[in-house]
Amino acid sequence: MNENIWDAETKTLIERYFIVDAETGHINEYASSMQAYTISEYRNLLEDCGFTDIMIRPALFGMENHLFCSITLTGKKH
């Protein structure tokens, strides 16, 4: 089983997974989280870390159909 929780205030997705042992009924719980950023927030994060020549490229596919997708960020740090 799994549970997804979106916290709009912190822009955080929390995913919890529950594995039930069919023989014993014992439940193991696992979790992961992801932080969401806008393109300008990504750029600011990289600039704040000293990167220059920042390029942000959209996903190769899927942008038109999904709210969340991968992007590629590149930059130089001297």
mmCIF file as gemmi writes it, N, C-alpha and C atoms, coordinates in Angstrom:
data_model
loop_
_atom_site.group_PDB
_atom_site.id
_atom_site.type_symbol
_atom_site.label_atom_id
_atom_site.label_alt_id
_atom_site.label_comp_id
_atom_site.label_asym_id
_atom_site.label_entity_id
_atom_site.label_seq_id
_atom_site.pdbx_PDB_ins_code
_atom_site.Cartn_x
_atom_site.Cartn_y
_atom_site.Cartn_z
_atom_site.occupancy
_atom_site.B_iso_or_equiv
_atom_site.pdbx_formal_charge
_atom_site.auth_seq_id
_atom_site.auth_asym_id
_atom_site.pdbx_PDB_model_num
ATOM 1 N N . MET Axp A 1 ? 0.848 -1.16 0 1 0 ? 1 A 1
ATOM 2 C CA . MET Axp A 1 ? 0 0 0 1 0 ? 1 A 1
ATOM 3 C C . MET Axp A 1 ? 0.898 1.228 0 1 0 ? 1 A 1
ATOM 4 N N . ASN Axp A 2 ? 0.347 2.303 -0.541 1 0 ? 2 A 1
ATOM 5 C CA . ASN Axp A 2 ? 1.113 3.537 -0.471 1 0 ? 2 A 1
ATOM 6 C C . ASN Axp A 2 ? 0.182 4.714 -0.216 1 0 ? 2 A 1
ATOM 7 N N . GLU Axp A 3 ? 0.786 5.793 0.254 1 0 ? 3 A 1
ATOM 8 C CA . GLU Axp A 3 ? 0.058 7.008 0.579 1 0 ? 3 A 1
ATOM 9 C C . GLU Axp A 3 ? 0.896 8.183 0.104 1 0 ? 3 A 1
ATOM 10 N N . ASN Axp A 4 ? 0.276 9.114 -0.597 1 0 ? 4 A 1
ATOM 11 C CA . ASN Axp A 4 ? 0.952 10.321 -1.066 1 0 ? 4 A 1
ATOM 12 C C . ASN Axp A 4 ? 0.339 11.526 -0.379 1 0 ? 4 A 1
ATOM 13 N N . ILE Axp A 5 ? 1.187 12.386 0.16 1 0 ? 5 A 1
ATOM 14 C CA . ILE Axp A 5 ? 0.73 13.579 0.869 1 0 ? 5 A 1
ATOM 15 C C . ILE Axp A 5 ? 1.436 14.788 0.255 1 0 ? 5 A 1
ATOM 16 N N . TRP Axp A 6 ? 0.665 15.765 -0.218 1 0 ? 6 A 1
ATOM 17 C CA . TRP Axp A 6 ? 1.222 16.991 -0.78 1 0 ? 6 A 1
ATOM 18 C C . TRP Axp A 6 ? 1.038 18.116 0.221 1 0 ? 6 A 1
ATOM 19 N N . ASP Axp A 7 ? 2.127 18.788 0.578 1 0 ? 7 A 1
ATOM 20 C CA . ASP Axp A 7 ? 2.076 19.952 1.458 1 0 ? 7 A 1
ATOM 21 C C . ASP Axp A 7 ? 2.316 21.182 0.592 1 0 ? 7 A 1
ATOM 22 N N . ALA Axp A 8 ? 1.244 21.886 0.267 1 0 ? 8 A 1
ATOM 23 C CA . ALA Axp A 8 ? 1.344 23.036 -0.635 1 0 ? 8 A 1
ATOM 24 C C . ALA Axp A 8 ? 2.183 24.167 -0.053 1 0 ? 8 A 1
ATOM 25 N N . GLU Axp A 9 ? 2.139 24.345 1.25 1 0 ? 9 A 1
ATOM 26 C CA . GLU Axp A 9 ? 2.889 25.439 1.873 1 0 ? 9 A 1
ATOM 27 C C . GLU Axp A 9 ? 4.391 25.264 1.698 1 0 ? 9 A 1
ATOM 28 N N . THR Axp A 10 ? 4.894 24.047 1.891 1 0 ? 10 A 1
ATOM 29 C CA . THR Axp A 10 ? 6.332 23.79 1.759 1 0 ? 10 A 1
ATOM 30 C C . THR Axp A 10 ? 6.696 23.212 0.391 1 0 ? 10 A 1
ATOM 31 N N . LYS Axp A 11 ? 5.685 23.004 -0.464 1 0 ? 11 A 1
ATOM 32 C CA . LYS Axp A 11 ? 5.874 22.404 -1.793 1 0 ? 11 A 1
ATOM 33 C C . LYS Axp A 11 ? 6.645 21.086 -1.681 1 0 ? 11 A 1
ATOM 34 N N . THR Axp A 12 ? 6.17 20.231 -0.782 1 0 ? 12 A 1
ATOM 35 C CA . THR Axp A 12 ? 6.829 18.961 -0.511 1 0 ? 12 A 1
ATOM 36 C C . THR Axp A 12 ? 5.856 17.811 -0.74 1 0 ? 12 A 1
ATOM 37 N N . LEU Axp A 13 ? 6.336 16.788 -1.439 1 0 ? 13 A 1
ATOM 38 C CA . LEU Axp A 13 ? 5.574 15.558 -1.614 1 0 ? 13 A 1
ATOM 39 C C . LEU Axp A 13 ? 6.17 14.498 -0.697 1 0 ? 13 A 1
ATOM 40 N N . ILE Axp A 14 ? 5.344 13.897 0.122 1 0 ? 14 A 1
ATOM 41 C CA . ILE Axp A 14 ? 5.779 12.815 1.007 1 0 ? 14 A 1
ATOM 42 C C . ILE Axp A 14 ? 5.088 11.54 0.53 1 0 ? 14 A 1
ATOM 43 N N . GLU Axp A 15 ? 5.88 10.531 0.25 1 0 ? 15 A 1
ATOM 44 C CA . GLU Axp A 15 ? 5.342 9.24 -0.162 1 0 ? 15 A 1
ATOM 45 C C . GLU Axp A 15 ? 5.657 8.22 0.926 1 0 ? 15 A 1
ATOM 46 N N . ARG Axp A 16 ? 4.631 7.546 1.391 1 0 ? 16 A 1
ATOM 47 C CA . ARG Axp A 16 ? 4.822 6.51 2.4 1 0 ? 16 A 1
ATOM 48 C C . ARG Axp A 16 ? 4.372 5.185 1.81 1 0 ? 16 A 1
ATOM 49 N N . TYR Axp A 17 ? 5.159 4.147 2.064 1 0 ? 17 A 1
ATOM 50 C CA . TYR Axp A 17 ? 4.88 2.808 1.56 1 0 ? 17 A 1
ATOM 51 C C . TYR Axp A 17 ? 4.731 1.87 2.745 1 0 ? 17 A 1
ATOM 52 N N . PHE Axp A 18 ? 3.732 1.022 2.694 1 0 ? 18 A 1
ATOM 53 C CA . PHE Axp A 18 ? 3.479 0.061 3.758 1 0 ? 18 A 1
ATOM 54 C C . PHE Axp A 18 ? 3.519 -1.338 3.15 1 0 ? 18 A 1
ATOM 55 N N . ILE Axp A 19 ? 4.415 -2.153 3.667 1 0 ? 19 A 1
ATOM 56 C CA . ILE Axp A 19 ? 4.551 -3.53 3.207 1 0 ? 19 A 1
ATOM 57 C C . ILE Axp A 19 ? 4.012 -4.439 4.304 1 0 ? 19 A 1
ATOM 58 N N . VAL Axp A 20 ? 2.988 -5.218 3.971 1 0 ? 20 A 1
ATOM 59 C CA . VAL Axp A 20 ? 2.356 -6.103 4.943 1 0 ? 20 A 1
ATOM 60 C C . VAL Axp A 20 ? 2.806 -7.533 4.678 1 0 ? 20 A 1
ATOM 61 N N . ASP Axp A 21 ? 3.391 -8.161 5.7 1 0 ? 21 A 1
ATOM 62 C CA . ASP Axp A 21 ? 3.78 -9.571 5.605 1 0 ? 21 A 1
ATOM 63 C C . ASP Axp A 21 ? 2.505 -10.408 5.718 1 0 ? 21 A 1
ATOM 64 N N . ALA Axp A 22 ? 2.168 -11.137 4.663 1 0 ? 22 A 1
ATOM 65 C CA . ALA Axp A 22 ? 0.916 -11.89 4.622 1 0 ? 22 A 1
ATOM 66 C C . ALA Axp A 22 ? 0.861 -12.989 5.681 1 0 ? 22 A 1
ATOM 67 N N . GLU Axp A 23 ? 2.005 -13.52 6.074 1 0 ? 23 A 1
ATOM 68 C CA . GLU Axp A 23 ? 2.013 -14.606 7.059 1 0 ? 23 A 1
ATOM 69 C C . GLU Axp A 23 ? 1.915 -14.097 8.49 1 0 ? 23 A 1
ATOM 70 N N . THR Axp A 24 ? 2.633 -13.029 8.798 1 0 ? 24 A 1
ATOM 71 C CA . THR Axp A 24 ? 2.697 -12.561 10.187 1 0 ? 24 A 1
ATOM 72 C C . THR Axp A 24 ? 1.816 -11.333 10.459 1 0 ? 24 A 1
ATOM 73 N N . GLY Axp A 25 ? 1.441 -10.64 9.412 1 0 ? 25 A 1
ATOM 74 C CA . GLY Axp A 25 ? 0.682 -9.401 9.588 1 0 ? 25 A 1
ATOM 75 C C . GLY Axp A 25 ? 1.552 -8.212 9.97 1 0 ? 25 A 1
ATOM 76 N N . HIS Axp A 26 ? 2.877 -8.443 10.088 1 0 ? 26 A 1
ATOM 77 C CA . HIS Axp A 26 ? 3.804 -7.372 10.432 1 0 ? 26 A 1
ATOM 78 C C . HIS Axp A 26 ? 3.842 -6.345 9.298 1 0 ? 26 A 1
ATOM 79 N N . ILE Axp A 27 ? 3.837 -5.053 9.674 1 0 ? 27 A 1
ATOM 80 C CA . ILE Axp A 27 ? 3.845 -3.971 8.686 1 0 ? 27 A 1
ATOM 81 C C . ILE Axp A 27 ? 5.165 -3.218 8.772 1 0 ? 27 A 1
ATOM 82 N N . ASN Axp A 28 ? 5.846 -3.093 7.633 1 0 ? 28 A 1
ATOM 83 C CA . ASN Axp A 28 ? 7.041 -2.257 7.518 1 0 ? 28 A 1
ATOM 84 C C . ASN Axp A 28 ? 6.647 -0.988 6.785 1 0 ? 28 A 1
ATOM 85 N N . GLU Axp A 29 ? 7.1 0.148 7.295 1 0 ? 29 A 1
ATOM 86 C CA . GLU Axp A 29 ? 6.788 1.435 6.68 1 0 ? 29 A 1
ATOM 87 C C . GLU Axp A 29 ? 8.063 2.078 6.152 1 0 ? 29 A 1
ATOM 88 N N . TYR Axp A 30 ? 7.992 2.601 4.921 1 0 ? 30 A 1
ATOM 89 C CA . TYR Axp A 30 ? 9.1 3.303 4.296 1 0 ? 30 A 1
ATOM 90 C C . TYR Axp A 30 ? 8.564 4.637 3.787 1 0 ? 30 A 1
ATOM 91 N N . ALA Axp A 31 ? 9.428 5.63 3.683 1 0 ? 31 A 1
ATOM 92 C CA . ALA Axp A 31 ? 8.983 6.939 3.227 1 0 ? 31 A 1
ATOM 93 C C . ALA Axp A 31 ? 10.069 7.629 2.416 1 0 ? 31 A 1
ATOM 94 N N . SER Axp A 32 ? 9.634 8.505 1.541 1 0 ? 32 A 1
ATOM 95 C CA . SER Axp A 32 ? 10.545 9.375 0.801 1 0 ? 32 A 1
ATOM 96 C C . SER Axp A 32 ? 9.858 10.718 0.632 1 0 ? 32 A 1
ATOM 97 N N . SER Axp A 33 ? 10.649 11.738 0.335 1 0 ? 33 A 1
ATOM 98 C CA . SER Axp A 33 ? 10.061 13.058 0.121 1 0 ? 33 A 1
ATOM 99 C C . SER Axp A 33 ? 10.796 13.775 -0.996 1 0 ? 33 A 1
ATOM 100 N N . MET Axp A 34 ? 10.099 14.699 -1.637 1 0 ? 34 A 1
ATOM 101 C CA . MET Axp A 34 ? 10.655 15.509 -2.714 1 0 ? 34 A 1
ATOM 102 C C . MET Axp A 34 ? 10.21 16.949 -2.513 1 0 ? 34 A 1
ATOM 103 N N . GLN Axp A 35 ? 11.101 17.872 -2.794 1 0 ? 35 A 1
ATOM 104 C CA . GLN Axp A 35 ? 10.804 19.297 -2.708 1 0 ? 35 A 1
ATOM 105 C C . GLN Axp A 35 ? 10.598 19.819 -4.128 1 0 ? 35 A 1
ATOM 106 N N . ALA Axp A 36 ? 9.562 20.584 -4.353 1 0 ? 36 A 1
ATOM 107 C CA . ALA Axp A 36 ? 9.28 21.16 -5.667 1 0 ? 36 A 1
ATOM 108 C C . ALA Axp A 36 ? 9.771 22.608 -5.718 1 0 ? 36 A 1
ATOM 109 N N . TYR Axp A 37 ? 10.285 22.996 -6.881 1 0 ? 37 A 1
ATOM 110 C CA . TYR Axp A 37 ? 10.762 24.357 -7.089 1 0 ? 37 A 1
ATOM 111 C C . TYR Axp A 37 ? 10.267 24.87 -8.425 1 0 ? 37 A 1
ATOM 112 N N . THR Axp A 38 ? 10.077 26.169 -8.523 1 0 ? 38 A 1
ATOM 113 C CA . THR Axp A 38 ? 9.797 26.786 -9.818 1 0 ? 38 A 1
ATOM 114 C C . THR Axp A 38 ? 11.133 26.948 -10.546 1 0 ? 38 A 1
ATOM 115 N N . ILE Axp A 39 ? 11.048 27.246 -11.834 1 0 ? 39 A 1
ATOM 116 C CA . ILE Axp A 39 ? 12.271 27.466 -12.619 1 0 ? 39 A 1
ATOM 117 C C . ILE Axp A 39 ? 13.084 28.617 -12.031 1 0 ? 39 A 1
ATOM 118 N N . SER Axp A 40 ? 12.433 29.699 -11.642 1 0 ? 40 A 1
ATOM 119 C CA . SER Axp A 40 ? 13.173 30.843 -11.083 1 0 ? 40 A 1
ATOM 120 C C . SER Axp A 40 ? 13.785 30.484 -9.727 1 0 ? 40 A 1
ATOM 121 N N . GLU Axp A 41 ? 13.124 29.652 -8.937 1 0 ? 41 A 1
ATOM 122 C CA . GLU Axp A 41 ? 13.7 29.208 -7.662 1 0 ? 41 A 1
ATOM 123 C C . GLU Axp A 41 ? 14.94 28.343 -7.893 1 0 ? 41 A 1
ATOM 124 N N . TYR Axp A 42 ? 14.896 27.468 -8.909 1 0 ? 42 A 1
ATOM 125 C CA . TYR Axp A 42 ? 16.098 26.683 -9.254 1 0 ? 42 A 1
ATOM 126 C C . TYR Axp A 42 ? 17.243 27.611 -9.627 1 0 ? 42 A 1
ATOM 127 N N . ARG Axp A 43 ? 16.941 28.585 -10.477 1 0 ? 43 A 1
ATOM 128 C CA . ARG Axp A 43 ? 17.985 29.521 -10.918 1 0 ? 43 A 1
ATOM 129 C C . ARG Axp A 43 ? 18.579 30.257 -9.715 1 0 ? 43 A 1
ATOM 130 N N . ASN Axp A 44 ? 17.731 30.734 -8.812 1 0 ? 44 A 1
ATOM 131 C CA . ASN Axp A 44 ? 18.216 31.433 -7.623 1 0 ? 44 A 1
ATOM 132 C C . ASN Axp A 44 ? 19.073 30.532 -6.74 1 0 ? 44 A 1
ATOM 133 N N . LEU Axp A 45 ? 18.668 29.278 -6.576 1 0 ? 45 A 1
ATOM 134 C CA . LEU Axp A 45 ? 19.463 28.335 -5.774 1 0 ? 45 A 1
ATOM 135 C C . LEU Axp A 45 ? 20.863 28.158 -6.363 1 0 ? 45 A 1
ATOM 136 N N . LEU Axp A 46 ? 20.931 27.978 -7.674 1 0 ? 46 A 1
ATOM 137 C CA . LEU Axp A 46 ? 22.238 27.798 -8.318 1 0 ? 46 A 1
ATOM 138 C C . LEU Axp A 46 ? 23.085 29.065 -8.224 1 0 ? 46 A 1
ATOM 139 N N . GLU Axp A 47 ? 22.469 30.224 -8.464 1 0 ? 47 A 1
ATOM 140 C CA . GLU Axp A 47 ? 23.214 31.487 -8.362 1 0 ? 47 A 1
ATOM 141 C C . GLU Axp A 47 ? 23.712 31.71 -6.941 1 0 ? 47 A 1
ATOM 142 N N . ASP Axp A 48 ? 22.882 31.398 -5.945 1 0 ? 48 A 1
ATOM 143 C CA . ASP Axp A 48 ? 23.285 31.554 -4.544 1 0 ? 48 A 1
ATOM 144 C C . ASP Axp A 48 ? 24.458 30.644 -4.182 1 0 ? 48 A 1
ATOM 145 N N . CYS Axp A 49 ? 24.614 29.55 -4.926 1 0 ? 49 A 1
ATOM 146 C CA . CYS Axp A 49 ? 25.728 28.619 -4.686 1 0 ? 49 A 1
ATOM 147 C C . CYS Axp A 49 ? 26.947 28.954 -5.537 1 0 ? 49 A 1
ATOM 148 N N . GLY Axp A 50 ? 26.89 30.067 -6.281 1 0 ? 50 A 1
ATOM 149 C CA . GLY Axp A 50 ? 28.045 30.526 -7.04 1 0 ? 50 A 1
ATOM 150 C C . GLY Axp A 50 ? 28.11 30.053 -8.477 1 0 ? 50 A 1
ATOM 151 N N . PHE Axp A 51 ? 27.043 29.481 -9.015 1 0 ? 51 A 1
ATOM 152 C CA . PHE Axp A 51 ? 27.057 29.031 -10.405 1 0 ? 51 A 1
ATOM 153 C C . PHE Axp A 51 ? 26.741 30.186 -11.341 1 0 ? 51 A 1
ATOM 154 N N . THR Axp A 52 ? 27.364 30.154 -12.522 1 0 ? 52 A 1
ATOM 155 C CA . THR Axp A 52 ? 27.103 31.144 -13.567 1 0 ? 52 A 1
ATOM 156 C C . THR Axp A 52 ? 26.747 30.396 -14.849 1 0 ? 52 A 1
ATOM 157 N N . ASP Axp A 53 ? 26.423 31.129 -15.887 1 0 ? 53 A 1
ATOM 158 C CA . ASP Axp A 53 ? 26.059 30.538 -17.184 1 0 ? 53 A 1
ATOM 159 C C . ASP Axp A 53 ? 25.027 29.419 -17.014 1 0 ? 53 A 1
ATOM 160 N N . ILE Axp A 54 ? 24.015 29.681 -16.226 1 0 ? 54 A 1
ATOM 161 C CA . ILE Axp A 54 ? 23.007 28.675 -15.918 1 0 ? 54 A 1
ATOM 162 C C . ILE Axp A 54 ? 22.08 28.499 -17.114 1 0 ? 54 A 1
ATOM 163 N N . MET Axp A 55 ? 21.898 27.242 -17.504 1 0 ? 55 A 1
ATOM 164 C CA . MET Axp A 55 ? 20.968 26.896 -18.571 1 0 ? 55 A 1
ATOM 165 C C . MET Axp A 55 ? 19.974 25.893 -18.014 1 0 ? 55 A 1
ATOM 166 N N . ILE Axp A 56 ? 18.71 26.136 -18.283 1 0 ? 56 A 1
ATOM 167 C CA . ILE Axp A 56 ? 17.658 25.236 -17.829 1 0 ? 56 A 1
ATOM 168 C C . ILE Axp A 56 ? 16.926 24.736 -19.063 1 0 ? 56 A 1
ATOM 169 N N . ARG Axp A 57 ? 16.974 23.438 -19.246 1 0 ? 57 A 1
ATOM 170 C CA . ARG Axp A 57 ? 16.348 22.826 -20.422 1 0 ? 57 A 1
ATOM 171 C C . ARG Axp A 57 ? 15.151 22.001 -19.983 1 0 ? 57 A 1
ATOM 172 N N . PRO Axp A 58 ? 14.049 22.087 -20.729 1 0 ? 58 A 1
ATOM 173 C CA . PRO Axp A 58 ? 12.859 21.313 -20.36 1 0 ? 58 A 1
ATOM 174 C C . PRO Axp A 58 ? 13.065 19.82 -20.607 1 0 ? 58 A 1
ATOM 175 N N . ALA Axp A 59 ? 12.154 19.044 -20.068 1 0 ? 59 A 1
ATOM 176 C CA . ALA Axp A 59 ? 12.183 17.603 -20.303 1 0 ? 59 A 1
ATOM 177 C C . ALA Axp A 59 ? 12.086 17.334 -21.804 1 0 ? 59 A 1
ATOM 178 N N . LEU Axp A 60 ? 12.631 16.207 -22.228 1 0 ? 60 A 1
ATOM 179 C CA . LEU Axp A 60 ? 12.568 15.862 -23.644 1 0 ? 60 A 1
ATOM 180 C C . LEU Axp A 60 ? 11.134 15.591 -24.083 1 0 ? 60 A 1
ATOM 181 N N . PHE Axp A 61 ? 10.312 15.109 -23.162 1 0 ? 61 A 1
ATOM 182 C CA . PHE Axp A 61 ? 8.91 14.85 -23.468 1 0 ? 61 A 1
ATOM 183 C C . PHE Axp A 61 ? 8.11 14.908 -22.172 1 0 ? 61 A 1
ATOM 184 N N . GLY Axp A 62 ? 6.815 15.076 -22.276 1 0 ? 62 A 1
ATOM 185 C CA . GLY Axp A 62 ? 5.95 14.993 -21.115 1 0 ? 62 A 1
ATOM 186 C C . GLY Axp A 62 ? 5.543 16.306 -20.489 1 0 ? 62 A 1
ATOM 187 N N . MET Axp A 63 ? 6.199 17.407 -20.829 1 0 ? 63 A 1
ATOM 188 C CA . MET Axp A 63 ? 5.877 18.688 -20.196 1 0 ? 63 A 1
ATOM 189 C C . MET Axp A 63 ? 4.421 19.086 -20.429 1 0 ? 63 A 1
ATOM 190 N N . GLU Axp A 64 ? 3.905 18.74 -21.602 1 0 ? 64 A 1
ATOM 191 C CA . GLU Axp A 64 ? 2.558 19.178 -21.938 1 0 ? 64 A 1
ATOM 192 C C . GLU Axp A 64 ? 1.478 18.394 -21.199 1 0 ? 64 A 1
ATOM 193 N N . ASN Axp A 65 ? 1.824 17.234 -20.654 1 0 ? 65 A 1
ATOM 194 C CA . ASN Axp A 65 ? 0.817 16.377 -20.031 1 0 ? 65 A 1
ATOM 195 C C . ASN Axp A 65 ? 0.94 16.246 -18.521 1 0 ? 65 A 1
ATOM 196 N N . HIS Axp A 66 ? 2.032 16.73 -17.939 1 0 ? 66 A 1
ATOM 197 C CA . HIS Axp A 66 ? 2.266 16.475 -16.522 1 0 ? 66 A 1
ATOM 198 C C . HIS Axp A 66 ? 2.657 17.755 -15.784 1 0 ? 66 A 1
ATOM 199 N N . LEU Axp A 67 ? 2.184 17.849 -14.562 1 0 ? 67 A 1
ATOM 200 C CA . LEU Axp A 67 ? 2.562 18.976 -13.731 1 0 ? 67 A 1
ATOM 201 C C . LEU Axp A 67 ? 4.005 18.83 -13.249 1 0 ? 67 A 1
ATOM 202 N N . PHE Axp A 68 ? 4.404 17.607 -12.941 1 0 ? 68 A 1
ATOM 203 C CA . PHE Axp A 68 ? 5.754 17.339 -12.454 1 0 ? 68 A 1
ATOM 204 C C . PHE Axp A 68 ? 6.518 16.568 -13.511 1 0 ? 68 A 1
ATOM 205 N N . CYS Axp A 69 ? 7.7 16.996 -13.839 1 0 ? 69 A 1
ATOM 206 C CA . CYS Axp A 69 ? 8.536 16.268 -14.778 1 0 ? 69 A 1
ATOM 207 C C . CYS Axp A 69 ? 9.979 16.7 -14.573 1 0 ? 69 A 1
ATOM 208 N N . SER Axp A 70 ? 10.871 15.982 -15.203 1 0 ? 70 A 1
ATOM 209 C CA . SER Axp A 70 ? 12.298 16.252 -15.054 1 0 ? 70 A 1
ATOM 210 C C . SER Axp A 70 ? 12.738 17.385 -15.976 1 0 ? 70 A 1
ATOM 211 N N . ILE Axp A 71 ? 13.709 18.126 -15.498 1 0 ? 71 A 1
ATOM 212 C CA . ILE Axp A 71 ? 14.368 19.136 -16.314 1 0 ? 71 A 1
ATOM 213 C C . ILE Axp A 71 ? 15.869 18.93 -16.159 1 0 ? 71 A 1
ATOM 214 N N . THR Axp A 72 ? 16.643 19.571 -17.003 1 0 ? 72 A 1
ATOM 215 C CA . THR Axp A 72 ? 18.098 19.507 -16.911 1 0 ? 72 A 1
ATOM 216 C C . THR Axp A 72 ? 18.62 20.894 -16.589 1 0 ? 72 A 1
ATOM 217 N N . LEU Axp A 73 ? 19.471 20.971 -15.575 1 0 ? 73 A 1
ATOM 218 C CA . LEU Axp A 73 ? 20.08 22.232 -15.175 1 0 ? 73 A 1
ATOM 219 C C . LEU Axp A 73 ? 21.584 22.119 -15.376 1 0 ? 73 A 1
ATOM 220 N N . THR Axp A 74 ? 22.174 23.119 -15.992 1 0 ? 74 A 1
ATOM 221 C CA . THR Axp A 74 ? 23.636 23.15 -16.121 1 0 ? 74 A 1
ATOM 222 C C . THR Axp A 74 ? 24.137 24.524 -15.719 1 0 ? 74 A 1
ATOM 223 N N . GLY Axp A 75 ? 25.377 24.579 -15.284 1 0 ? 75 A 1
ATOM 224 C CA . GLY Axp A 75 ? 25.993 25.844 -14.908 1 0 ? 75 A 1
ATOM 225 C C . GLY Axp A 75 ? 27.48 25.658 -14.717 1 0 ? 75 A 1
ATOM 226 N N . LYS Axp A 76 ? 28.192 26.738 -14.577 1 0 ? 76 A 1
ATOM 227 C CA . LYS Axp A 76 ? 29.63 26.712 -14.357 1 0 ? 76 A 1
ATOM 228 C C . LYS Axp A 76 ? 29.932 27.289 -12.975 1 0 ? 76 A 1
ATOM 229 N N . LYS Axp A 77 ? 30.91 26.696 -12.333 1 0 ? 77 A 1
ATOM 230 C CA . LYS Axp A 77 ? 31.357 27.231 -11.057 1 0 ? 77 A 1
ATOM 231 C C . LYS Axp A 77 ? 32.877 27.33 -11.116 1 0 ? 77 A 1
ATOM 232 N N . HIS Axp A 78 ? 33.37 28.523 -10.874 1 0 ? 78 A 1
ATOM 233 C CA . HIS Axp A 78 ? 34.818 28.763 -10.986 1 0 ? 78 A 1
ATOM 234 C C . HIS Axp A 78 ? 35.489 28.695 -9.645 1 0 ? 78 A 1
